[in-house]
Amino acid sequence: QELNACANHLAHTLKDEFNVGHEECVGVLMDKSERMIISLLGILKSGGAYMAIDPAHPIERIKYILTDSKCRVVLAEGEYLSEIIPQCAGIQAIDAKEFGIQHSKSQKPDLKAVGNGRSLGYVIYTSGSTGNPKGSLIEHRTGLRAVLNTNYIRFDESDKVLQTCSLSFDVSVFDIWGPLLNGGCLCLIPDRAIMEADKMKYYVRHYGIATMWLTTSLFNELLDADTGIFEGMKTLVVGGEKLSTPHINKVKKAHPTLRVVNGYGPTENGTLTTCHQIEKFYERDIPIGRPISNTQVIILDANDQIVPIGIPGELCASGDGLARGYLNLPEQTAEKFVSHPHKPGEKMYRIGDMARWMPDGCVEYFGRNDDQVKIRGYRIELGEIENRFLRHPDIRQAVVRDRVSPTSPARELIAYFVCREEVKSPPDVAALRDFLGQSLPVYMIPSYFVCMEVFPLNVSGKVDRKALPSPEEAALETSTEMAAPRNEIEELMLRAWQRIVGREHIGIYDNYFAIGGDSIKAIQIASRLQEEDLKIEVRDIFQYPTIAGLADRVVSTERVIAQDLITGVVPLTAVQSWFFDSYKRARHHFNQSEMLCSTERFQEDALRTAIEKVQEHHDALRMRFEIRDSGEIIQKNCGLDYPVAFETINLMEAEDAKSRLESYAGDVQASMNLAEGPLMKIVLFRLKEEDRLLIVIHHLGIDGFSWRVLAEDIQQAYAQCLTGEPVRLPSKTHSFQYWAEQIQEYADSDGLLQEKAYWKEIEAIPVKSLPTDFEAESNAWRVRDTRTILVSLSEEETEMLLTKVNHAYNTEINDILLTAFARAMQLWHGDSKTLINMEGHGRELEHVDVSRTVGWFTSIYPVVLEIPPGSDDDLGYQIKYVKELLRKIPGKGMGYGILKYLTSSENKKDMAFDTRPQVSFNYLGQFDRETGDQFRLAEESSGHDVSPEAELLYDVDLNGIVIQGKLEMSVTYNRKLYKAESIEKLGAHFRRELLAITAHCAAVEDTEITPSDIDYDGLDIDQLDDVLGSLQ
């Protein structure tokens, strides 16, 4: 009643004193407050149409909007009333503060309605290709159909809805009218609070927010900062841009009862066109769903014919959501709002988005067919930015394009320009930003500016946009010289800026926005600094946009992860269960080891103390395993009661020191005992010239990733002990015990169980056994039955592989190695399919940080490598095929072992787990012989890591590593099944195919994307190539 009384008071004033007529535009220029809501209601009650004007827009843009709309009355307040309105000729201003809640006792009656559902309700200005924004005319029925009697959401009197969007953004219709027209509660908070996770979390809990709309970019960053923001909410609508599948899965996993909706639609069709309630976990693209109530969509080909299910076409909309057209733009209106080709007498809107129907009646979206792009939820015309650019006196040519940011899922703009011939030096980035900022809103200012002498042209004489360099490739100019950080805080901030902005060369006085920063990246930077125990407000980045200026605003925080000593029972993980299932013999002798040397002699007491502190810090190094008669295996984290196994062997006078060292190392390897422990043993060898340090750890307590952490901590602790300092190691991440417990919970989760369908398909693929040279006499082979050959590339060949290959098809090194291996295997055994086991680092579980945790986390999973039939020698197609095959693996393979060993029997009874790969493939990455400033790897052998009597699981086992600049692939094989020359032939095939693929990719000039690059489910390589071809 109070709100209605205030609105009536304003409506009478507009009609009686300002003669606002039916469908007349009345401007609204103010921040969020109850007066803004009163203003909207008052305008609509008077018979007028409200026109939102974002106060953050440049004055030139505001003046254009007011002139173009012929607006003569504007409701404003504060500085906008005193500073902006005087610059706009012919405007009658009304101070909104005079019509606030103080008029809630007004007795002004409701005005008699003068319109109907087809009357003009509001005008929204969006980006236009001519260089000026264009106004969309939205009728009452359009807005109403988005929030009344809908099929995608149900508002009720108990709902509390948070307004998150600017009034000039069409989604504000959902935010405002959803609760107000359904008896709910509308909650308003400061704009800056919406950008900061901690404040959002406070307001959501304080007000008991039930429903919220967020743009995709903002949702992603808030979720990454704190999943707890959405706790207790009922409905979350996300849209404005294509959804990030990992982020949606993440929020659904964190809040299973939260109703998440993908909201899609252009302004010209009234905020929403289709919606999709997300009821499951997705691996690829999330559909945009079905049309909302009183809306119809159709997908047409180039001849306006309806396309069949599954075929891409242009998405068009009709029904009550259709806008009236564009204000004062009859030609553009006629171009986009056309007669419906299949419904005589009706109109439809050509959205310009490419989409396709799915068999279940949902629509899938996968891109534009014109120069429109979406940035931070706003649909903009690149041509408008280019036209504004060309008004700069120094600029002769300008091209603007968008891309996915290298550091986040968000899109960003890049401006390329050529100066006039008489211009001796190009304008700097800050000046260009200021120039564009005079007429364009912040979200339309490019993140990067690249000056070029001339634009590359294609065969048609047009600018070849594909050939434009990335900002990273171009020599970007900033307005300041690079200055180095002066302290640790500035160093940490610099690293965060480099990682998030995606630029290496940044100085502490460089302006954040001049080097490509924006509001979304500001949230990422704040989140990244939080990981370093540093707290900064997002708004401070805007107010103090240099590292030097921000440094004093940073507040140190404490880690929330416990740093206590971890003891007690630890559940077996999947890979540990695999170990005990696979190895029945010689379980105690299954280690990983390193033999190190130092530039100086080791100081024994300092080294012993350092090792003690490291063992205390890393819980997995203090494990024991009790193997009971029943077969049950209990893993325990022991305390500090057991001393470190450290001994010194003096070989300084020994003539055969090397052989004695290696013999003793072998004895240490064989001396491990899982029950008695310890599972880490250290031996310091004193030799005549240098010392050697042997570190042996049972594999149950360490993996390849962990060695990097361990080496860093040993060196740091040793250096501190040498100087007499207290040992201070980096803060612990989550313990191995905690991770194992979380894996147990994950084992029967809906998210993991949804992976079963994929793994059942893999198990069902028929794959022939590998042919052998010798007939198998038994299957009880041992490690002693193996031999190994080495396949290697030169430094030059390795450099080419690592730096010149992946750009061709947007691949990773594993995609290339496995394509070459698949081709080699086909040549070797004659079949297009090969079943292999692959290994991953396994640290994929969300919400658990084990980035500095030592332990065995490895995931092992089956992969059916295949060379596609009919591809012959089409290397490009085969690379793309193998790449897509690998991208389809859910969760990077982590789930397979968990399903097999940890999921309850009831939830996996439909799976056989009967794949038996004969081949294993593992690429460990790039390593250097140097392990740090103090230590380096020694040449002497550290002995056999695995007992010769251990079971042999694979007939052929490949392990790859780049070391000293060279790729080395060791091929270990069962000599009871294969001749050496057979395996050498396989190795030769592999090397030849790898070099052929390297040469092919290096010759590809333009990157070719594949369906996984656009995160689109169901579109295969051929279909995508067809779509991309049709868009050229």
N, C-alpha and C positions, 0 to 999 in steps of 0.2 A: 504493500500500500504506500509506504514512504517513497519507494522508487517510482511508482506510478505517479504520485503527486508531484514529485520533482520534474518528471518528464512532461506532465501536462502543463506545468508552469512554463517550461521552455517552449513547448509546442505552440502555446498561445502567443508567446512573445515572437516567435519566428513568423507566425502567420499574421498577427495583428500589427506588429511594429516593423517587420522587415519584408512583409508581403511575399513570403516564400510560397511559391505556387506548386501545383501538382507536378511531381517528377523533377523538380528543380534540384540541382546539385548543391549541397551545402558541405563545405569543407570541415574536417575535424583534424586539428593540429595540436596534439597534446600527448603527454605520457599517460601510462596506465593509471587509472584512478576511478573512483565511483563516478566522478564528473564525466569521464569519457563514456561510461555506460549510459548515464543520464542524457548525454548529448545525442547518442545514437537513437535512443528511444524517442527523444523529443523531436528529432528530425523526421523520423518515420511517422510519428503521430501527426505531424504538421502536413503530411502528404509529400514531403520532399524525399530525396535520396541522399544518403550520406556518402561522402567521398573521403576516404582515409588518406592522410598525407603524413608520411613518416618524417618526424622532426629531424631525423639523422640525415635525410637527403640533402644534397647541396642546394643552395638557394636558387641556382639557375634551373634546376630540375623542378623545384617547387613552383617557381614562377611560370614555367612552361605548363605544368599541370593545371594551374589555376586559370591561365589564359586559354588553353585548349578546351577546357571544360566549360568555359564561360561562367565560372563560379564567381558569385559576387558577395556571398556571405560565408564567413569562416568562424567557427568556434575554436578559440585558442585560449591559452593561459600562460602566465609567467613570462619567461624570457622569449618564448615563441611569439607571444602577443606584442611584446615591446620591441623585439629585434628583427623578427622575420616579416611580420605583416606590414610594417612601414615600407619595406622594400618592394611590395607588391601593389602596383597601381590599381585603383578602382575597387578595392576590397573593403567591404563593411565587416568589421571585426566585432565579435561578441566575446566578452570575457566569461569563460565557462565557470569561473569561480562564483559568479553571481547567481548561478543556477545549481548550486550544490545541495547537499543534504539539509541545509538550513531551511529549504523550502518544502520540507516533507509534510508540513501542515497546510500547504496550499490547498485551497478549495476549488481550484480550476477544474472544470469537468473534462471528461474525455471528449475529444473532438470527434465529430462524425467522420467515419471513414469515407474517403473520396476515391479510393482506388480499389483494385482487386489483385488477384494473384499474378496478373500479367503487368502490373504497374512496376515501374523502376524502383528497386530497393536500394542498390548501392552501386558505386563505380569503383573499380580497382584498376590502377595503372600498372602495367607490366612492361618489360623491355620490348622495344620495337626495332625492326631491321632498318628503318629509315634514318636512324640516328636520334630519334626521339621516342619517349615511351608512348604506349597506346592504352587508351582506356576501354575496358570491357564493361558493357552495360548489363548488369545482373538484375533480373526481376525477382519479386518476392517469392514466387513459386519455386524458383531455383534454390534460394537459400533454405526455404522451409523443407524441401524434400530431402535435404541433407541431414536434418535433425529431428523431424517428426515422422512417426510411423515408419521407421527405417527397418531394413532387414540385416544390417551389419552391427548394430549396437542398440541397446535399450537404455535410454536415460530415464531416471525416476526421481522422486522427491528426496530420496536418501543420498543421491549422488552429489559429491563435491568435485567440481571440475577445475583444474588449474589452467589459467590462461597463459600459454607459453609463447604465443605468436604475436608478432607485430600486427596492429590493426590494418596495415597496408598489405598484409599477406592474407590470401583468401581463406586460409585455414582458420583465421579468427572467427569466421562464421560458425565453425564447429565449437570452438572454445567458448564463445559468448552465448550464442543462441541455443546451443545444446542444453545447458542447464536452465537458462532463463525461460525457455518455452516449455520446459517439462517439469517445472516446480523444483528444480535442484538448486544447488548453491554454487555460484561462480566465485572463485578465489583469485585475487590479484596480488602479485608480488613484484618487486622491482626487477626490471629487465636484467640488470647485472647479476642478480641472484640465480637466474636461470642458467647462466654460463658456468656456475661454480658448484661442483658436486656436493660439497659439505653443506652449502646453504640450501640446495635443492632437497637434500635428504632431510634437513631440519623442517622445511616448510611442508613437505609431503607428510611427515609424521605429525607436525604441529596441527595442521588443518585436517588431517585424516583424508587426504586426497584419494578419491576412488578412480578418477578417470583423467587421462592426460594424452595430449597429442604432442609428439616430438618429430622434428625433421630427422632424417636418417643420420646425417653427420653429427648433429648434437647428441642424439641418442647413443651413437657409437662411443663418443668420447665420455659422456657421463657414465655409461655402463662400464667402460674400461677403468674409470676412476673409482667407482664404488657401485657394485651390484646391489648393495643394500638400499639404494635410493628408491627402488620400486617395491620394497617390502610392504605388504598390506594393501596394495592397490588392487582394484578389480579389473580395469581395462586400460590397456596402453595401445594407442594407435600410432604407428610410425609410418612416415611417408615423405613425399616431396622429392625423394631421390630413390634409386634402386636400393633395396635393403641389402645389408651385409649379412649373409647367412650365418657365419660364425657368431656374430653378435646376437642375432635372434636366438640361436641355439643356446647361447650363454645365458640370456635372460630367462629363457624357458626352463633351463636346468636349475637356475638359482631360485626361481619362483614358479613352481609347477602349476599353481592355481591361477596365475595371472593370465588374463585373456589378452592375447597379442593379435593385433589386426594390422595388415598391410593396407594402407590407404593410398589410393592412386587417383589422380585426375587433374586436368588443367583448369585454370581459372575460368576459361570460356565455357566450361561445363559445370560450373558451380561447385568448386572445391573438391568434390568426390565424384568419380565415375564408376569405379569398381573397388571392391574391398575383398580381402581374403582373411578369414580367421585362421590363424596358424595353430594347428592342433597337433603337429608332430615335429620331429627334428628333421631338418633338411640337410642334404649333402651339397646341393647345388643351388640354382636360382629358386627363389620363392615366388610363386605366381602372384599376379595382382588381383586374381580372384574373379568374381562374378559382378555384373552390374548391380548397383544399389537400387532400391525401390524407385519406380517411375523413371527408370533410365534404361536405354537400350544401347548396345554396342554392336558393331559389325566390323568385320575385317575384310578388306577389299584388295584385289590385285591392281596392277597398273591400268587395267581396263575397266575398273569399277565393278568387277565381278567378285562374288563371294568366294573366298578361298576355302578349300576343304580343311578338315581338322588336321592340325599338325603343320600346315603350310604357312610361312610368314606372309604378312601383308600389312597394309596401313590400317591402323585402328581409328574408327570413326564412332561418334556418339550422337544420340538423339534422345528426345524425350523432354521431361519437364526441367532437366538441368541445363538446357541450352541457353546460352546468353543471347541477348537481343542482337549483339554485334559489337563492332568497335565504334567508339565515339568519333564522329567526323572523319571516318575512314571508309567510305563506301566501297572502294576497290578492294581493300583488304578484307572487308566483311564479305563481299561477294565471292572472294577467292576461297575463304575458309568455311563460311557458313553457306552450304550449297544445298540444292534440292536432293532429297534422298533418292538414289537411283532405283531403289527397290520398294519404296513406299510413296506413291504419288501424293503430292500435296503436303508432304512433311519436309522439314529441314534437318540437316545433320551437320556436325562440326568435324572437319578433318583435323584430327589431333596432330598428325605428323609423326606419331610413334609407330615403330614396327612391332608387331606382336603376332601371336598365333593362338588358336583354340587348342586346348588340351582335351583328350577324350572324356575327362570328368566334368567338362563344362566350364573349367577355369581358363583364364587368359594368362598367357605368359608374355612378358615384355622383354625386348632386348635391344632397344636403341632408337635413335632418331633417323629420319630420312632427309633432314635439312640442317640448317646452321643453328638451330636452337639447341641450347644445352641447359642443364640444370646445375646451379651452383648454390649450395646450402639451402636447397628447397625452392629457390627462385628459378623460374624458367626465363632465360634471357636469350636475346638475339646477339650473336657475335658481331653482326653487321652494325649494330648500334654503337658498340665500342670502337669498331674500326672507323666509322664515320666521325665519331668524336675525336679520335686520334688524328685524323687527317686535317682537323681544324687547327692543329698546332702549327705555328709558322715555320718550324724547322723540319717538319715531317713531309716527305713526298709520297711514300707508300706505307701501308700498315696492314698487317694480317694478325688476327687473333685466333688462337685455337685452344682447346681444352685437353686435359689429360687426367688420368688417375694419378694422384700424388704418389711419389715413390715411397712415402713414409706413412701413408694411411689410406683407407678406402675412399676418402673424399676426392672430389674433382677440383682442379684448379686451372686458372687461366694463364696463358703465356702470350705476351704481345711481342711481335716482331715488327721492326720498322726500318725504313731506309730514309736517310736524311736528304734534304735538297742539296744540290751540288755545291752551292755557295756556302753551306754550313761547314765550318772547319772542325768543330768538335761537337759531338752529339750531346743533347741535354742529358743531365744525370737522372738517375732513377727517381730521386726524391722530387725533382722538378716535374717529371712526367706524372708521377702519382698526384702531385698537387694540381696539375693541369686537368687531368681526368676527374679528379675529385670535386672540381667546381661544378660538374654537370652530371656525374654518375654516382649512384649509391656505392657504399663501401664494397658490397658483394660483387660489384661489376668491375672493380679495379683489379687488373691482372696481378698475379703474384710475382711474375717475372717479366723483365723487359730485355729484349735481345736486339742490339743494333747490328745491321748487316749492310754490306756494301751493295749487294744486289740480291734479289730473291731468286731461288732456283725455279726453273720453269719446266713443265712437262712437254710432251710432244705437241700438245694442243696450244702451247704458248701461254698456258695459265700457270699461276703459282703452284708449284708442286709442294703441297703441305706436308707430304710424307718425308720430303727431303730436308725440311727445316730442322736445324739442330736442336737438341734438347738444351735446356738452360745449363745443365751440367757440362755439356760439351762446349757451349759458347763461353766466351770470355765476358762474364757479366761485370758491369761496372757498378760500384757503389759510391756513395758520396763521401766516404771517409776511407782513410788508409787503415789497413788491418793492424790492430794493436793487440798484443798478447795479454792473457789474463794475469792479474797481479797477485792472486791468492787462490786458495783451494776452492772457495765457494764460486769464484768466477770461472775456475777451471771446470767444475762440475756443471755450471750453467752453460758454458761453451759447448761441452759435449752434448748436452741435451738439445741445444739449438742446432748443432750440426746434424744430429740424428733425426730430429723431427722436421727441420726445414729442408734437409737433404743437401746441404752444401758444406764443403770441407773448409773453405777459406772464409772465416768470419772473425771479425775483430770485436773487441769489447765495446767499441763506440759505434758499431754498425747499427743502423735503424732496423728494428725487427721487421717492419712492413716493407722496407726497401729491399730486403733480401728474400722475400717470398713468404713472409709470415701472414697469418690471418687469425681470425677468432677461434676457428676449430683447432688449428695447430697450437694456439695459446693454451687451450685446455690440455692438449697432449703434453706440452712442455711442463705445465703444472703437475700433471700426473707423473711424468718421468722424474721430475725433481723429488716428488714424494717418495719414489723408490730409493732415492739417495738420502732419505731422512731430512729433506728440505721442503718447507712449506712456503708457497707464494700464492697470492691472490691473482686470479686471471686478469682482473681489472688493472692490476699494477703493471702488467705487460703493456697495456694500452697507454697508461699514463707515463710510464718510464720505459720507453721501447728500446733501451740498450742494455747490454749486460752490465756495463759500469753503473748505469742509473738504477738497475734493479737490485744490485748486490746488497744494498743496505736494507732492502725490503724483505729479504729472505729470512725466514725463521726456521731454526733447527727443530726437528721433531724426533721422537723416539720410535724405534722399530716395535711393531706389535708381535713379531715372532719371538717366542720364548728362546732365551739363550742358555737355558739350564742344561745340566748333564742329563742325557736321556738313558734310562735303563728299563729293563723289563722285557716281557715277551713281545715279539714282533711277528705279525702274520707273514707267512711266506708269500712272496709276490709271484706273478705268473712265470717270469723267467727262472726264478729259483725252483718253482714246482717243475718246470720243464727240465731243469738240470737233474733233479732227483728222479724224474721219470725216465730220462734218457740214459743216464749214467749209473749203472749198478756196480761197476768195478772201478777201482782206483779213484773214488770220489774225492779223497783227501788231496790228491795231486792233480789239481785243475786250477792253475794260477795265472796271474799276469805279473810281469816283472819289468824292472829297468835296471841297467847297470850304468852308473853315472861316474863322471870324473869332474874335477874342479880345477880352476886356474891356480888355486893354492891348496896346500895341505889342509885337510879337515881338522878342526879343533874338536876333539872327541867329546869333551864335556858339554860344549855348546851345542854340538850336533845331537847328543843324547837328549838334552833338555828340549830342544826344538821338536824332536820326534815325539817325546812324551806329550808336549802341549798339542801337537797336531792330532795324536791319537785320542786325547781327551776331547778335542774339539769335534772330531768327526766320529759319530757314534757307530757307523757301520764297520769301523776298524776294530771294534771291541766285541764282535759277534762270536757266539758259540752255538753249535748245533747239537741237540740231543736227538739221537735216532733210536726210538723205542722199538721193542720187540714186535709190537703191533704194526710197525711200519710208519707210525706217526712221527713227524719231524717237528721239533720245537726249536724255534730260533729265539735266542735271547741276546739282549743288549747288556753286556756286563758293565760293572762300574769301574773304579780305578784300583781295585784290589790286585789286579794282575799287572806286573811290571812289563815294560816294553821289552820285546825280544831283540836286544841289541848286543852284538858282540864284535870284537876287533880281532882280526887275523893279521899277524905280522909276517909278510913275505919279502921284506926288504933285502934279505940276504939269500933268498932262494933263487937258484939258477933257472929252475923251471917254473918261475912264478906264474906265468900265464896259464899253463896247464893245471897247476895246482889250484889256482883261483877258479878256473872253470869247473874243475872237478868238485871243489867245495860248494860252488854255486848250485851244481846239480844235486848235491846232497841236501842242501837247504830246500830246494824245490820239492824234493821227495819227502821232507820231514813234516809237512803240515798234518794237523789232526783236527778235524772239524769239531769234535767234542771237547778236547782238552785245550785247544788253542795254543798260543795265539794265532790268528789268521793273517797277521802281518809280521814279517821278520826282516830285520835290518842287519847287514854285515858291512863293516868298514874294513877294507883290505889296505894294509900299508905296503906299498910297492916301493921299489928303489927310487923311481923318478917321480911318480905321482900316486895319489890315493885313488881307490875305487870305492864306490858306495853301491851296494846291492840292496834293492828294495823288492821283496817278494810278498804279494798279497793274494790270498785265495780269491778266485773270480766271484765267489758268492758275495764279496764285500766291495767290489770295484768294477768299473767298466772304463772304456776308452775315454769318455767325456770326463770322468772323475779324475783321471790322471792329470789333466790340465790344472784342475783345482788343487789337487794334492801337491803337485810340483810347485805351484805358486806359493802355497801356504808353508811348505817346508823351507823354501828359500827365504821367505819373509821372516819366519820364526828364527831361523838360523842367523840371519843378519842381525836381528834384534838381540839374540843371545851373545853374539860376538861383541857387541858394544855395551853389554850389561843392561840393556833396556828390558822392561817387562814385556813379555810376549803379548802382543795384541793382534789378533787375526781378524779378518773381515767378519762382519756380523753373520750369524748362521741364517741360512734359509730354512724352510721347513725340514724337519728331521726325516730320515728314512723310515722310521717307525710311523710317523704321521702319514707319510705318503702311502705306506703299505696298508694302513687302516682305511684311508680314503679309497684306495683301489678296491678293497673288499666291499665297501658300500656301493661303489660304481658298478661292481660286477653284475648286479641284478637291477640296474636302473633302466628306465624306458629308453634312454638315449643309446645305451650300449645294445640292448636287446633288438633295437631296430637295425643294427648292423648284421644280424643273423642272415637276412635275406641275401645280402651281398656274399657272405662267406659260403652259404649253401650253394650259390651259383658257381663259385670257384671250385668247390668240391665236386660239382657235377660235370665240370668240363672234362671231356675225355682227352687224356694225354698219353702218348705211347712211352713205354719205358725206353731208356737210352740203350742203344746197342753196345755190346762190349767185345773186346778182343778175345777174352778168355771166358769160358763157361764158369759160372759161379759154382764153387764146390761147397760153400756154406755161406751163411750171412753173419758169422761171428767174427767179423774182421776187427782189427785193433788199429790204433794209431800207428803202431810199428809197421803196418802194412802199406804205409804211404810213401810217396816221393813227391818232390816239388820242383816245378820249373818256374822261371821268372820271365814275364813279358814286360818289356819296358819301352818307354819313349825317351827320346833325347830331350835336353833342356829346351831346345827350340821347338820341338814338336809339342812338348807339354805346355809351353807358353802359348802356343797357338790354340791348343785345346781349351785352355782355361780362360783366354781373353778374347778370342775371335769367333767363337762358335755359338754361344748361347743367344746372341742377339737375333739370329736368323729366325728362330721359331719360339722365342721367349721361353727357352728351356732352362733346366738346371743340369749340372754335370751328370747326375745319375741318369737323366733321360738319354743323354748321348752315349754314355757307357753301356747302358742296357740295350739300346738300339743296335750298337755295334756287336754286343754279345749275342743278341737274338739272331742277327744275320750270320754271325760266325757259327752258332749252334746249328742253324738250318743247313749251312754248307757242310758241317761236320757230320750230322746224323740224319739229314735229309727230310726232317719234319719241320713244319712251320711253327709248331708249339713246343715250348719247353717249360716244364714246371720247376720252379726254383724256390728256395727259401731266401728271404731278405731280412736284413736286420735294420732297425731304426734305434735312435737314442732313447725312445720310450718315455721321455719326460713331457708328455702331451696333456696331462690332466689339468683341466682348468681349476683356478682358485688355489692351486698348490704350487708354491714357488720352491723348486729344488735346483735352482740355477747354480748354487754353490754347495750342493749336498753330494757327499761321496757315497756311492753304493752301486749296486747292479740294477739298472733300470731298463736294460735293453728289451726291445720288442722283437719277436721273431714271427714271421707270417709268410704264407705261401703266395706266390705270384705266378700267373700263367703268362709268360712272355709269348708274344705272337708276332710274326710278320704277316700283315694282312694279305689274304689271297688276292691275286691279280695285280698286286702293286709292283711286281717285277723288280726293276732297279730304280724305282722312284724313291730316292733317298729321302726327299723332303716329306713325302706322304708317310713313309715308314717312321720317320722321327716323330711327326705329329701324332701318329697312331699310338706309338709306344708312350709318348708323353701323356696322351689322354687316358690310356690304360692305367698308368700310374696315378693320375690325378683322381681316378674314380675310387681308389682305395680309401675306405673311411678311416678317419682318425690316424692317418699315416701308419696303419697296420697295428696300432697298439691294442685294439680291441680283441684281436683273434686269440692271443694267448690268454687274455683275461676270461673270455668266453670258455675256452677249453679247460682251464684249470681252476678258476675261481667262481664262475657263475654256478648257481645251484642246479642240481640235476633236473629239477622240474622245468627250469627255464631253458635248458639246452637239450632236452630229450629228442628233439627233431634234428639234431646235428650229429654227423658221424665222426668228424675230426679224423678222417682216414687218409688224408693226403700224405704221401711219403715222398717229398722231393729228393731226387738223387743229386741235385746240384744246390750249392749255396753260393750267394753272391753278396759281398759286403765291401762298400767303398768307405774308407775311414776319413777321407778328407786330406787337407794339406797340413803337413807337419814339417818342422825344421829340425835339423840335427841339434841345433841350439835349444836348450830348454830354459834359458834365462841368462842373467848376467854372471851368476856364480857357477852353475852346473851345466854340463853338456853330456850327451849320450856317449858312452865309451864304446870302443870297438870290440871288447871281449864279450863272449857269449855269457848270458845269464843262466844258461841251462835250459832243459826242456820244461816249458810251462805246463804241459799236459803229459801225463804218464803215457809211456808207449803202450801200456796195457789197457788204456781207456778205450771204450767202444768207439768205432768209426761210424759216424752218422751219415756221411755223404760220400758218393763216389768221386765227385769233382767239387772242389771247394776253392772259390776265388776270393781273394782279399786284396783290395787295392789301396794304395796310399801315394801321396805326392810327397817325396822327401828329397831334400837338397835340389829342388827344382825339377825333379824327374818323376813321372808317373811310373810306379812299379806295381804290377799285378802278379801276385804269387798264385800259381795254380797247383794246388795239392790234390793228388789223385790216388786212387786205390791201385797199387801195382799188381794186385791179384786179379784185376779186371781189365787193365789197360796196359798196352805197351807204351814205352816212353815216346816213340815216334808218333803215336796217335795223339797224345796230349800235346806234343810239340806242333803237330799240324793244327790242332784247335787253337793253340796260342798264336800261331802264324796267321790263321784266319782272323782272329780277334784283332791283332795289331793292324793288319791290312784294312779291315773294315773301319777301324777307329780312325785311321789316317784318311781314308776315303770320305768319311762323314765330316771330318775336320775341314778338309779341302772344300767340300760342297758347301758347308755352312759359311765358311769364310768368304765365299764368292757371292753369297746372298746379300743384296744391298738393303732391301726394305724388310722390316720385321713382318712375318706372317703370324697372325694370332690364331688360336684354336679355341674351341668352345669353353674350355676351362678358364681362359683368360677373361672371358666376359661373364663367368660364373652363371652359365645358362644351362639348365637341365633339359636333356632330351634332344638338343641340336647337335647333329654329328658334324664331322669335319667337312663332308661334301656339302651339306646344307648351309653351313656357315660360309664356305667359299662362294656358294651361289648367291647368298644374301649380300656378302661384301662386294661381289662382282656387280650386282644390280644397283648398289649404292654409288658406284664410281661414275 
